Amino acid sequence: ECTTKIRLTITLPLLLPTNNSILHSPIHPSSLSPMSVIGFLIESFIKRNFNNGKAHEVIQTTAGPGLMTLLDTALYQTYEGQLVATISSAHALLHVWFELKSQASAMLQHCCQTTLMTNNNNTTHAPSSHNTHSKQQQQKENQTNYASLNNTEAFARYCIDCANEAISLLTTDKMSSSANIASTKTDDSGIGIRIRDRDSDMLGGIVASQEHTWEEIGIRLSPTQQHMMRKKDCWESTKLYCPDYVWADDAMSQCQRLVRALVKHAAVEELIAVSTCMGAGSAKVLVGCSLRGKILKSFGNVMLLLKNDFPLRLQQFRRGIESDVVVSKRLYLIKTEYRAPFRGFLEGHAHVQRAPSLSLVQDYIHLHKWDIKALKERRKLANQRIQDYLTDKNFVEAITIEEKCENLEVDLARMIFPFAELAKLFFDGRTLVPIVEVDGVIDGKEVPLLQEQLKRIRCILCRKTSAGMSKGIRPLLIDLQGIPRDAVTSVRGLNPYYGKNSIDMRLSKLCSQLLCVYELGKSNKLGIEKKEVDGLTSAIKACSGFDGNRFSSLYKQWYELSQKQQQIRITANRGNGARHTGTPLSLEGLSEEIRKAEIEVSIAMASSASLSVVQQRIEHMEKDRLKRFGILKEMVEECCLREMDLAIKLVPPEKECVLELPEIRSAQGIFEPALEIA
């Protein structure tokens, strides 16, 4: 993606460690890609022996993404001995959050796998007043137990969410995170289709789901996959390489807030009463659940952590911060000292890259003065180039497939929409609707899976979105491919789709579950009477038109088209080349070429006076970029020599260089080993 390489001159003894066996094969800087140069430097820096007694060796490196990782790593190694109290207490606190997440996951596992121990709602005898009274009493008990079970499940999920948030706070550098583009930003290289007037609400939901694709698929990716998708959007790694006072104080206050919120959760008081058998009414809660003992045992472990371990570890963390407060505040000032000019320089570099090429503007100015005929011919060629790009075979085929996939998504959404509305009535109303075992309709082992399926369907095709919600149907389409959701909050054995089953089997399972829900509602064999929930009868009736065969057929068409589009993308990327060579461009490269061609057309149509003004602005932007680099160079070199006893010579990247954050495996964050073990 970068047409020019960044040249790096560096002393070889610095690059190669004392023990050459550490490197499996010798690597020369000239063989590295432009943005992997800094990664190579950091790997060498980490392996360097600082106590060799030699004179300062000058490291010449490029000002680009990854530079902050190098500086933070060097800064932490310089002050590591003065931060022992803060880091050790933070490790202890992080371990408690890992334990809370483990215990909450176990409690969630038991809540989702438990079933209500009730008799079947069927009766072969004629109805009598006694049977009617018993049935109503049983349904009331079902409703009470199911509401308590959902409340307990919500508490377990809330514990996991709080633990994830706390772990993220402790292991993430807040200063680095603020430098990166938001992860919810849509990829500019993606292909989007404008909606038509028909089905505006449904199409609006589908397109809104496409615009927030990262929110729906990002949680399903590994950290490496996320890095590969977003490396162009990142200027700094978000890992914590060097702690500072702002990080410690923010992590401390937020952890205290999360612990207070967990203790005050609505389910805590109820579960404490159940576990201690206090109160006649409260003691009966969860009595009809098959895994009541295991749920209460996991809850007891969670409460021990909240009452005993967390107050102790938070107090230790606070004292550790107070003991190292002078050093941590100094580190914050140093990190800010070299980060501010670094971000300013990268902003200036980005402005220069977005502007037209100076040589291109000068060529057109020359044509205006000396060769009007050649100018007209070049205008014609520029317009023709855009038309060639827009009629590219791969581009047109990908756009056509995207439009077909969008129409199929709308058809699938229409079919699943009644069940999404029904699931919202089951879980979001004042009265929860439990599902119980019914002979001939649903087995007891299938009840947890059906409830999990309804909870997933409830989170799609929403009018208003929040965390975990989507306006489109894409999360369900990804589920059917067997791609698991967030491994943290998913329950083992309760994913209806994950496994080695084929797509046909997953579709068959989904359709049978949806038809089962309709049959339960139609025959009034739910945990409560339909009339007790407003709108439930009409919602069940709206599900009567579901055709499982047609749904499966539409999904297979959508999946085949998606695979075909992906194959087009892969094939185009393999043959990524220049237009004049006859090699097709990749879709991402084609998007960039179209942007450049449009810029050239606008320059070709401009007058000579306007081009002169544009030339002056481009020259001013380049001067501004170099001036910002001068400030950065002076600040970084002075700061490294003063604070880290490190001699660095900084050189600017070339204007055409595409800045990407390199993947630096050897530069682990402070808490990276703990995260890998957990």
C-alpha positions as CSV (number, residue, x, y, z in Angstrom):
1,E,0.0,0.0,0.0
2,C,3.0,2.2,0.3
3,T,4.8,3.2,-2.8
4,T,8.0,4.2,-1.1
5,K,10.1,2.5,1.6
6,I,11.3,4.2,4.7
7,R,15.1,3.9,4.8
8,L,16.6,3.1,8.2
9,T,20.3,3.4,9.0
10,I,21.3,2.0,12.3
11,T,24.3,0.5,14.0
12,L,24.3,-3.3,13.6
13,P,25.6,-4.2,17.1
14,L,22.5,-2.5,18.5
15,L,20.2,-4.5,16.4
16,L,21.7,-7.9,17.1
17,P,21.6,-9.1,20.7
18,T,24.6,-10.5,22.5
19,N,23.3,-14.1,22.1
20,N,22.6,-14.5,18.4
21,S,20.5,-17.7,19.1
22,I,17.7,-15.4,20.2
23,L,17.0,-14.6,16.5
24,H,16.1,-17.6,14.5
25,S,17.3,-15.9,11.3
26,P,19.2,-12.7,10.6
27,I,17.0,-9.8,9.6
28,H,18.2,-6.7,7.8
29,P,16.4,-3.4,8.1
30,S,16.2,-3.0,4.3
31,S,14.1,-6.1,4.1
32,L,11.4,-4.8,6.4
33,S,8.1,-3.2,5.3
34,P,7.9,0.6,6.1
35,M,5.7,0.4,9.3
36,S,7.5,-2.7,10.7
37,V,10.7,-0.8,11.1
38,I,9.6,0.6,14.5
39,G,8.5,-2.9,15.6
40,F,11.9,-4.2,14.7
41,L,13.5,-1.4,16.7
42,I,11.4,-2.2,19.8
43,E,12.1,-5.9,19.7
44,S,15.8,-5.1,19.5
45,F,15.5,-2.5,22.3
46,I,13.8,-5.0,24.6
47,K,16.6,-7.5,24.1
48,R,19.3,-4.9,24.6
49,N,21.6,-5.1,27.6
50,F,21.8,-1.6,29.2
51,N,24.7,-2.5,31.5
52,N,27.3,-3.2,28.8
53,G,29.4,-0.1,29.8
54,K,29.6,1.1,26.2
55,A,29.1,4.6,25.0
56,H,25.7,5.9,23.8
57,E,24.6,4.3,20.5
58,V,22.4,6.5,18.4
59,I,19.1,4.9,17.3
60,Q,17.8,6.4,14.1
61,T,14.1,5.8,13.7
62,T,11.1,7.2,11.9
63,A,8.3,9.3,13.5
64,G,5.3,7.0,12.9
65,P,2.9,4.8,14.7
66,G,4.7,2.6,17.2
67,L,7.1,5.3,18.3
68,M,5.1,5.8,21.5
69,T,5.4,2.1,22.3
70,L,9.2,2.4,22.0
71,L,9.3,5.5,24.3
72,D,6.9,4.2,26.8
73,T,8.8,0.9,27.1
74,A,12.1,2.7,27.6
75,L,10.5,5.1,30.2
76,Y,9.0,2.2,32.2
77,Q,12.3,0.3,32.2
78,T,14.0,3.4,33.5
79,Y,11.6,4.0,36.5
80,E,10.5,0.4,37.0
81,G,12.2,0.0,40.4
82,Q,10.2,3.1,41.8
83,L,6.8,1.7,40.8
84,V,6.8,-1.7,42.6
85,A,4.1,-0.8,45.0
86,T,1.7,0.4,42.3
87,I,2.3,-2.4,39.9
88,S,2.2,-5.2,42.5
89,S,-1.1,-3.9,44.1
90,A,-2.6,-3.5,40.6
91,H,-1.7,-7.1,39.8
92,A,-3.5,-8.2,43.0
93,L,-6.6,-6.2,42.1
94,L,-6.6,-7.5,38.6
95,H,-6.5,-11.1,39.9
96,V,-9.6,-10.4,42.0
97,W,-11.5,-9.2,39.0
98,F,-10.5,-12.3,37.1
99,E,-11.8,-14.4,40.0
100,L,-15.1,-12.4,40.0
101,K,-15.6,-13.0,36.3
102,S,-14.9,-16.7,36.8
103,Q,-17.5,-17.1,39.6
104,A,-20.0,-15.0,37.8
105,S,-19.6,-17.1,34.6
106,A,-20.3,-20.2,36.7
107,M,-23.4,-18.6,38.1
108,L,-24.5,-17.6,34.7
109,Q,-23.9,-21.1,33.4
110,H,-26.2,-22.6,36.1
111,C,-28.9,-19.9,35.6
112,C,-29.1,-20.5,31.9
113,Q,-29.0,-24.3,32.2
114,T,-31.6,-24.6,34.9
115,T,-35.2,-25.5,34.2
116,L,-38.4,-25.0,36.2
117,M,-39.3,-28.2,38.0
118,T,-43.0,-28.1,37.2
119,N,-45.6,-30.6,36.0
120,N,-46.8,-30.5,32.5
121,N,-49.6,-28.0,31.8
122,N,-51.5,-30.8,29.8
123,T,-54.3,-32.6,31.5
124,T,-56.4,-35.4,30.0
125,H,-59.2,-34.9,32.5
126,A,-62.1,-32.7,32.2
127,P,-61.4,-29.3,33.7
128,S,-62.8,-28.7,37.2
129,S,-62.6,-25.9,39.6
130,H,-59.9,-27.6,41.7
131,N,-57.8,-28.3,38.6
132,T,-58.2,-24.7,37.4
133,H,-57.2,-23.4,40.8
134,S,-54.1,-25.6,40.9
135,K,-53.1,-24.6,37.4
136,Q,-53.4,-20.9,38.3
137,Q,-51.3,-21.4,41.4
138,Q,-48.7,-23.4,39.5
139,Q,-48.5,-20.7,36.8
140,K,-48.1,-18.0,39.6
141,E,-45.2,-20.0,41.1
142,N,-43.7,-20.4,37.6
143,Q,-43.9,-16.7,37.1
144,T,-42.3,-15.9,40.5
145,N,-39.4,-18.4,40.0
146,Y,-38.8,-17.3,36.5
147,A,-38.7,-13.6,37.3
148,S,-36.2,-14.4,40.1
149,L,-34.1,-16.6,37.8
150,N,-33.9,-13.8,35.2
151,N,-33.0,-11.3,37.9
152,T,-30.2,-13.6,39.1
153,E,-29.0,-14.1,35.5
154,A,-29.0,-10.3,35.0
155,F,-26.8,-10.0,38.1
156,A,-24.4,-12.6,36.8
157,R,-24.1,-10.8,33.4
158,Y,-23.7,-7.5,35.2
159,C,-20.8,-8.9,37.2
160,I,-19.1,-10.1,34.0
161,D,-19.7,-6.7,32.3
162,C,-18.2,-4.9,35.3
163,A,-15.3,-7.2,35.5
164,N,-14.6,-6.7,31.8
165,E,-14.8,-2.9,32.2
166,A,-12.4,-3.0,35.2
167,I,-9.9,-5.3,33.4
168,S,-10.0,-2.9,30.4
169,L,-9.3,0.1,32.7
170,L,-6.4,-1.6,34.4
171,T,-4.7,-2.9,31.3
172,T,-5.4,0.1,28.9
173,D,-3.5,3.3,28.6
174,K,-6.2,6.1,28.6
175,M,-3.8,8.6,26.9
176,S,-3.1,6.2,24.0
177,S,-6.8,5.3,23.6
178,S,-7.7,9.0,23.0
179,A,-5.4,9.2,20.1
180,N,-7.1,6.5,18.0
181,I,-10.2,6.7,15.8
182,A,-13.3,5.3,17.4
183,S,-13.7,1.6,16.8
184,T,-17.3,2.1,15.7
185,K,-16.2,4.1,12.6
186,T,-17.3,2.5,9.4
187,D,-14.6,1.4,7.1
188,D,-14.3,3.8,4.2
189,S,-13.4,1.0,1.8
190,G,-16.7,-0.9,2.4
191,I,-19.4,-0.9,-0.2
192,G,-22.8,0.6,0.7
193,I,-26.1,0.9,-1.2
194,R,-28.6,3.7,-0.9
195,I,-32.0,2.6,0.2
196,R,-35.1,2.9,-1.9
197,D,-38.4,4.5,-1.0
198,R,-40.1,1.2,-0.4
199,D,-39.8,-0.6,3.0
200,S,-38.1,2.5,4.4
201,D,-38.3,1.3,8.0
202,M,-37.0,-2.2,7.4
203,L,-34.3,-1.0,4.9
204,G,-33.3,1.8,7.3
205,G,-32.7,-0.9,10.0
206,I,-30.6,-3.0,7.6
207,V,-28.5,-0.1,6.5
208,A,-28.1,1.2,10.1
209,S,-26.8,-2.3,10.9
210,Q,-24.3,-2.1,8.1
211,E,-23.1,1.3,9.3
212,H,-22.3,-0.2,12.7
213,T,-20.7,-3.4,11.4
214,W,-17.8,-3.1,13.8
215,E,-20.0,-3.1,16.9
216,E,-21.6,-6.4,15.7
217,I,-18.6,-8.3,14.5
218,G,-15.7,-6.7,16.5
219,I,-16.5,-8.7,19.6
220,R,-16.3,-11.9,17.7
221,L,-12.7,-11.3,16.5
222,S,-9.4,-12.1,18.3
223,P,-7.1,-9.2,19.2
224,T,-4.9,-10.1,16.2
225,Q,-7.8,-9.9,13.8
226,Q,-8.9,-6.6,15.3
227,H,-5.4,-5.2,14.8
228,M,-5.4,-6.3,11.2
229,M,-8.7,-4.7,10.5
230,R,-8.0,-1.4,12.3
231,K,-4.2,-0.9,12.0
232,K,-4.7,2.1,9.7
233,D,-7.0,3.8,12.3
234,C,-4.5,3.5,15.2
235,W,-1.7,5.9,15.9
236,E,-0.8,4.3,19.3
237,S,-1.2,0.9,20.9
238,T,-3.8,0.9,23.7
239,K,-1.8,-1.5,25.8
240,L,-0.3,-0.1,29.1
241,Y,3.4,0.0,28.7
242,C,4.2,2.7,31.3
243,P,1.8,3.5,34.2
244,D,1.2,7.1,35.3
245,Y,-0.8,8.9,38.0
246,V,-3.9,9.7,35.8
247,W,-4.2,6.0,34.8
248,A,-3.9,4.8,38.4
249,D,-6.3,7.4,39.8
250,D,-8.9,6.8,37.1
251,A,-8.6,3.0,37.5
252,M,-9.0,3.3,41.3
253,S,-12.1,5.5,41.2
254,Q,-13.8,3.5,38.5
255,C,-13.1,0.1,40.3
256,Q,-14.6,1.6,43.5
257,R,-17.7,2.7,41.5
258,L,-18.2,-0.7,39.9
259,V,-17.9,-2.5,43.3
260,R,-20.5,-0.2,44.8
261,A,-22.9,-0.7,41.9
262,L,-22.5,-4.5,42.2
263,V,-23.3,-4.5,45.9
264,K,-26.4,-2.4,45.3
265,H,-27.8,-4.6,42.5
266,A,-31.5,-5.5,43.0
267,A,-30.8,-9.2,43.0
268,V,-28.3,-9.1,45.8
269,E,-30.7,-8.5,48.7
270,E,-33.1,-11.2,47.3
271,L,-30.4,-13.8,46.9
272,I,-28.9,-13.1,50.4
273,A,-32.4,-13.7,51.8
274,V,-32.7,-17.0,49.9
275,S,-29.2,-18.2,50.9
276,T,-29.8,-17.4,54.6
277,C,-33.5,-18.5,54.5
278,M,-34.5,-15.2,56.0
279,G,-38.1,-14.2,55.4
280,A,-40.9,-16.6,54.5
281,G,-41.7,-15.0,51.2
282,S,-38.1,-14.6,50.0
283,A,-37.1,-18.2,51.0
284,K,-39.5,-19.6,48.5
285,V,-37.8,-17.9,45.6
286,L,-35.9,-20.2,43.2
287,V,-37.3,-23.2,45.1
288,G,-38.7,-24.6,41.8
289,C,-35.3,-24.4,40.0
290,S,-33.3,-27.5,39.3
291,L,-29.9,-26.0,40.0
292,R,-30.9,-23.8,43.0
293,G,-28.0,-25.1,45.2
294,K,-25.3,-24.5,42.6
295,I,-26.6,-21.0,41.9
296,L,-26.6,-20.0,45.5
297,K,-23.1,-21.5,46.0
298,S,-21.7,-19.4,43.1
299,F,-23.5,-16.4,44.5
300,G,-21.9,-16.9,47.9
301,N,-18.5,-16.9,46.3
302,V,-19.2,-13.7,44.4
303,M,-20.4,-12.0,47.7
304,L,-17.2,-13.1,49.5
305,L,-15.2,-11.4,46.8
306,L,-17.3,-8.2,47.0
307,K,-17.3,-8.0,50.8
308,N,-13.8,-9.3,51.7
309,D,-11.3,-9.3,48.8
310,F,-12.2,-6.2,46.9
311,P,-12.1,-3.8,49.9
312,L,-8.6,-5.2,50.9
313,R,-7.2,-5.0,47.3
314,L,-8.6,-1.6,46.7
315,Q,-7.0,-0.3,49.9
316,Q,-3.7,-1.8,48.9
317,F,-3.9,-0.3,45.5
318,R,-4.7,3.1,46.9
319,R,-1.7,2.9,49.3
320,G,0.5,1.8,46.5
321,I,-0.6,4.8,44.4
322,E,0.1,7.2,47.3
323,S,3.5,5.8,47.9
324,D,4.5,6.2,44.3
325,V,2.6,9.4,43.7
326,V,5.7,11.6,43.0
327,V,7.1,9.2,40.4
328,S,3.7,8.5,38.7
329,K,2.9,12.2,38.4
330,R,6.3,12.8,36.8
331,L,5.8,10.0,34.4
332,Y,2.4,11.5,33.3
333,L,4.1,14.8,32.6
334,I,6.9,13.1,30.6
335,K,4.4,11.0,28.5
336,T,2.4,14.2,27.8
337,E,5.6,16.0,26.9
338,Y,6.4,13.8,23.9
339,R,2.8,12.8,23.0
340,A,1.4,16.2,22.2
341,P,3.9,17.1,19.4
342,F,3.7,13.5,18.1
343,R,-0.1,13.8,17.6
344,G,0.3,17.2,16.1
345,F,2.9,15.9,13.6
346,L,0.7,13.0,12.5
347,E,-2.2,15.3,12.0
348,G,-0.1,17.5,9.7
349,H,1.1,14.4,7.9
350,A,-2.5,13.3,7.4
351,H,-3.4,16.7,6.0
352,V,-0.6,16.5,3.4
353,Q,-1.7,13.0,2.3
354,R,-5.3,14.1,1.8
355,A,-4.1,17.0,-0.4
356,P,-3.4,16.7,-4.1
357,S,0.1,15.9,-5.2
358,L,2.3,19.0,-5.6
359,S,3.9,17.6,-8.8
360,L,0.4,17.0,-10.2
361,V,-0.6,20.7,-9.6
362,Q,2.7,21.9,-11.1
363,D,2.2,19.8,-14.2
364,Y,-1.3,21.3,-14.9
365,I,0.1,24.8,-14.3
366,H,2.7,24.1,-16.8
367,L,0.1,22.8,-19.3
368,H,-2.0,26.0,-18.8
369,K,1.0,28.2,-19.8
370,W,2.5,26.2,-22.6
371,D,0.3,23.5,-24.1
372,I,-3.5,24.0,-24.1
373,K,-4.0,21.1,-26.5
374,A,-2.2,18.7,-24.2
375,L,-4.3,20.1,-21.3
376,K,-7.5,19.2,-23.0
377,E,-6.3,15.7,-23.8
378,R,-5.2,15.1,-20.2
379,R,-8.6,16.3,-19.0
380,K,-10.2,13.8,-21.3
381,L,-7.9,11.0,-20.0
382,A,-8.7,11.9,-16.4
383,N,-12.4,11.6,-16.9
384,Q,-11.9,8.4,-18.9
385,R,-9.9,6.9,-16.0
386,I,-12.8,7.4,-13.6
387,Q,-15.2,5.7,-15.9
388,D,-12.7,2.8,-16.3
389,Y,-12.5,2.4,-12.5
390,L,-16.3,2.6,-12.1
391,T,-16.8,0.0,-14.8
392,D,-14.2,-2.4,-13.3
393,K,-15.5,-5.9,-13.5
394,N,-14.7,-6.8,-9.9
395,F,-16.2,-3.5,-8.6
396,V,-19.4,-3.8,-10.6
397,E,-19.9,-7.5,-9.6
398,A,-19.2,-6.7,-5.9
399,I,-21.8,-3.8,-6.0
400,T,-24.4,-6.0,-7.7
401,I,-23.9,-8.8,-5.1
402,E,-24.1,-6.3,-2.3
403,E,-27.5,-5.1,-3.6
404,K,-28.8,-8.6,-3.9
405,C,-27.6,-9.4,-0.4
406,E,-29.4,-6.3,0.9
407,N,-32.7,-7.4,-0.6
408,L,-32.3,-10.9,0.8
409,E,-31.6,-9.4,4.2
410,V,-34.8,-7.4,4.0
411,D,-36.8,-10.6,3.1
412,L,-35.3,-12.5,6.0
413,A,-36.0,-9.6,8.3
414,R,-39.6,-9.6,7.4
415,M,-39.9,-13.3,8.2
416,I,-38.1,-13.1,11.5
417,F,-39.6,-9.8,12.7
418,P,-42.8,-11.2,14.3
419,F,-40.7,-13.5,16.4
420,A,-38.4,-10.6,17.4
421,E,-41.5,-8.7,18.6
422,L,-42.8,-11.8,20.4
423,A,-39.4,-12.3,22.2
424,K,-39.5,-8.7,23.4
425,L,-42.9,-9.3,25.0
426,F,-41.4,-12.4,26.6
427,F,-38.5,-10.6,28.3
428,D,-39.1,-6.9,28.3
429,G,-42.6,-6.5,29.7
430,R,-43.6,-6.2,33.3
431,T,-44.7,-9.8,33.3
432,L,-42.1,-12.3,32.1
433,V,-43.3,-15.3,30.1
434,P,-41.6,-18.5,31.2
435,I,-41.2,-21.6,29.0
436,V,-41.7,-24.9,30.6
437,E,-41.5,-28.6,29.5
438,V,-44.5,-29.9,27.7
439,D,-45.0,-33.5,26.6
440,G,-45.0,-33.9,22.9
441,V,-43.9,-30.3,22.2
442,I,-40.7,-29.6,24.0
443,D,-38.4,-31.7,26.1
444,G,-36.9,-30.4,29.4
445,K,-33.3,-30.3,27.9
446,E,-34.5,-28.1,25.0
447,V,-36.0,-25.4,27.3
448,P,-32.7,-23.6,28.1
449,L,-31.7,-23.6,24.4
450,L,-35.0,-22.2,23.3
451,Q,-34.8,-19.4,25.9
452,E,-31.3,-18.6,24.7
453,Q,-32.5,-18.5,21.2
454,L,-35.4,-16.1,22.0
455,K,-32.9,-13.8,23.9
456,R,-30.8,-13.6,20.8
457,I,-33.7,-12.9,18.5
458,R,-35.0,-10.3,21.0
459,C,-31.8,-8.2,20.4
460,I,-32.3,-7.8,16.6
461,L,-34.5,-5.5,14.5
462,C,-34.8,-3.0,17.4
463,R,-36.2,0.4,16.9
464,K,-33.8,1.9,19.5
465,T,-30.4,0.4,19.9
466,S,-28.2,0.1,23.0
467,A,-25.4,-2.2,24.0
468,G,-25.9,-5.6,22.4
469,M,-28.9,-4.5,20.4
470,S,-29.0,-4.1,16.6
471,K,-31.4,-2.5,14.1
472,G,-30.7,-5.2,11.5
473,I,-30.6,-8.9,11.3
474,R,-26.9,-9.3,10.7
475,P,-26.1,-10.8,14.2
476,L,-28.4,-13.7,13.5
477,L,-27.0,-14.3,10.1
478,I,-23.5,-14.4,11.6
479,D,-24.7,-16.8,14.3
480,L,-26.0,-19.2,11.7
481,Q,-22.4,-19.4,10.3
482,G,-21.3,-20.9,13.6
483,I,-19.2,-17.9,14.6
484,P,-19.5,-17.6,18.4
485,R,-20.3,-14.3,20.1
486,D,-18.2,-12.8,22.8
487,A,-16.6,-15.8,24.5
488,V,-16.8,-14.0,27.9
489,T,-20.5,-13.7,28.1
490,S,-21.5,-16.7,26.1
491,V,-22.4,-19.8,28.1
492,R,-20.8,-23.1,27.4
493,G,-23.2,-25.6,25.9
494,L,-25.9,-23.1,25.3
495,N,-24.9,-21.7,21.9
496,P,-27.6,-23.0,19.5
497,Y,-25.2,-22.6,16.5
498,Y,-21.6,-23.2,17.6
499,G,-20.1,-26.5,16.7
500,K,-19.2,-28.7,13.7
501,N,-22.8,-28.9,12.5
502,S,-23.5,-27.8,8.9
503,I,-25.4,-24.7,8.0
504,D,-28.3,-26.9,7.0
505,M,-28.5,-28.4,10.5
506,R,-28.3,-24.9,12.1
507,L,-31.1,-23.6,9.9
508,S,-33.2,-26.7,10.6
509,K,-32.7,-26.2,14.4
510,L,-33.6,-22.5,14.2
511,C,-36.8,-23.1,12.2
512,S,-37.9,-25.9,14.5
513,Q,-37.4,-23.7,17.6
514,L,-39.4,-20.9,16.0
515,L,-42.2,-23.2,15.1
516,C,-42.1,-24.7,18.7
517,V,-42.6,-21.2,20.1
518,Y,-45.6,-20.7,17.9
519,E,-47.1,-24.0,18.9
520,L,-46.6,-23.3,22.6
521,G,-48.3,-20.0,22.3
522,K,-51.1,-21.2,20.0
523,S,-52.1,-24.0,22.4
524,N,-51.6,-21.8,25.4
525,K,-49.0,-24.0,27.0
526,L,-46.6,-21.3,28.1
527,G,-45.7,-20.8,31.8
528,I,-48.6,-18.3,32.1
529,E,-51.9,-17.5,30.4
530,K,-51.7,-15.5,27.2
531,K,-54.3,-13.0,28.4
532,E,-52.0,-11.9,31.3
533,V,-49.7,-10.1,28.9
534,D,-51.1,-7.4,26.7
535,G,-50.6,-8.0,23.0
536,L,-49.2,-11.5,23.4
537,T,-52.2,-13.2,21.6
538,S,-51.9,-10.9,18.6
539,A,-48.1,-11.3,18.5
540,I,-48.4,-15.1,18.5
541,K,-50.9,-14.9,15.7
542,A,-48.5,-12.8,13.6
543,C,-46.0,-15.7,13.7
544,S,-48.4,-18.1,11.9
545,G,-47.1,-17.2,8.4
546,F,-43.6,-18.4,9.1
547,D,-42.3,-20.7,6.4
548,G,-39.1,-22.5,7.5
549,N,-38.3,-23.9,4.0
550,R,-38.4,-20.4,2.4
551,F,-36.3,-18.9,5.3
552,S,-33.7,-21.6,4.8
553,S,-33.6,-21.1,1.0
554,L,-33.2,-17.3,1.3
555,Y,-30.4,-17.6,3.8
556,K,-28.5,-20.1,1.6
557,Q,-28.8,-17.7,-1.3
558,W,-27.5,-14.9,1.0
559,Y,-24.6,-17.0,2.2
560,E,-23.6,-18.1,-1.3
561,L,-23.6,-14.5,-2.5
562,S,-21.5,-13.4,0.5
563,Q,-19.0,-16.1,-0.2
564,K,-18.8,-15.1,-3.8
565,Q,-18.2,-11.5,-2.9
566,Q,-15.5,-12.5,-0.5
567,Q,-13.9,-14.6,-3.2
568,I,-13.9,-11.6,-5.5
569,R,-12.2,-9.5,-2.9
570,I,-9.5,-12.2,-2.2
571,T,-8.9,-12.7,-5.9
572,A,-8.6,-8.9,-6.6
573,N,-6.2,-8.5,-3.6
574,R,-3.9,-11.2,-4.9
575,G,-3.8,-9.6,-8.3
576,N,-3.4,-6.1,-6.9
577,G,-1.4,-4.1,-9.5
578,A,-1.4,-1.0,-11.6
579,R,-4.0,-0.2,-14.3
580,H,-1.5,0.1,-17.1
581,T,-0.1,-3.4,-16.5
582,G,-3.5,-5.0,-17.0
583,T,-3.5,-6.5,-13.5
584,P,-6.8,-5.9,-11.7
585,L,-6.7,-3.7,-8.6
586,S,-8.0,-4.8,-5.2
587,L,-11.3,-3.3,-4.0
588,E,-9.5,-1.2,-1.4
589,G,-6.9,-0.1,-3.9
590,L,-9.6,0.7,-6.4
591,S,-11.3,3.0,-3.9
592,E,-8.1,4.9,-3.4
593,E,-7.5,5.2,-7.1
594,I,-11.0,6.5,-7.7
595,R,-10.3,9.2,-5.0
596,K,-7.1,10.2,-6.7
597,A,-8.7,10.3,-10.1
598,E,-11.6,12.5,-8.8
599,I,-9.0,14.9,-7.4
600,E,-7.2,15.0,-10.7
601,V,-10.4,15.8,-12.5
602,S,-11.1,18.7,-10.2
603,I,-7.6,20.0,-10.7
604,A,-7.8,19.6,-14.5
605,M,-11.0,21.7,-14.6
606,A,-9.5,24.5,-12.4
607,S,-8.1,27.7,-13.8
608,S,-4.5,28.6,-13.8
609,A,-5.0,31.2,-11.0
610,S,-6.8,28.7,-8.8
611,L,-4.1,26.2,-9.3
612,S,-1.5,28.7,-8.2
613,V,-3.5,29.2,-5.0
614,V,-3.7,25.5,-4.5
615,Q,0.1,25.2,-5.0
616,Q,0.7,27.8,-2.4
617,R,-1.6,26.0,0.1
618,I,0.1,22.6,-0.5
619,E,3.5,24.1,0.0
620,H,2.3,25.8,3.2
621,M,0.9,22.4,4.4
622,E,4.3,20.8,3.7
623,K,6.2,23.5,5.6
624,D,3.7,23.2,8.5
625,R,4.3,19.4,8.5
626,L,8.1,19.8,8.6
627,K,7.8,22.5,11.3
628,R,5.7,20.2,13.5
629,F,8.3,17.5,12.9
630,G,11.0,19.8,14.1
631,I,9.2,20.4,17.3
632,L,8.6,16.7,17.8
633,K,12.3,15.9,17.0
634,E,13.6,18.4,19.5
635,M,11.2,17.2,22.2
636,V,11.7,13.5,21.8
637,E,15.5,13.6,21.5
638,E,15.9,15.9,24.5
639,C,13.4,13.9,26.6
640,C,14.9,10.5,25.8
641,L,18.4,11.7,26.6
642,R,17.3,13.4,29.9
643,E,15.0,10.8,31.3
644,M,15.9,7.5,29.7
645,D,19.6,7.9,28.9
646,L,18.7,7.0,25.4
647,A,20.1,8.6,22.2
648,I,17.5,8.7,19.5
649,K,17.8,10.5,16.1
650,L,14.3,11.0,14.6
651,V,13.7,11.3,10.9
652,P,10.4,12.2,9.2
653,P,8.4,9.7,7.1
654,E,8.1,10.4,3.4
655,K,4.9,12.2,2.3
656,E,3.5,9.3,0.4
657,C,4.1,6.8,3.2
658,V,0.9,5.2,4.6
659,L,1.2,5.1,8.4
660,E,0.1,1.9,10.0
661,L,0.6,0.6,13.6
662,P,2.9,-2.4,13.4
663,E,2.2,-5.6,15.3
664,I,4.9,-5.8,18.0
665,R,4.7,-9.2,19.6
666,S,7.8,-8.8,21.8
667,A,6.6,-5.5,23.3
668,Q,4.0,-6.8,25.8
669,G,2.1,-4.6,28.0
670,I,2.6,-4.6,31.8
671,F,-0.4,-6.9,32.4
672,E,-0.2,-8.8,29.1
673,P,1.2,-12.1,30.8
674,A,-1.6,-12.0,33.3
675,L,-4.2,-11.6,30.5
676,E,-2.7,-14.5,28.6
677,I,-2.8,-16.8,31.7
678,A,-6.4,-15.8,32.5
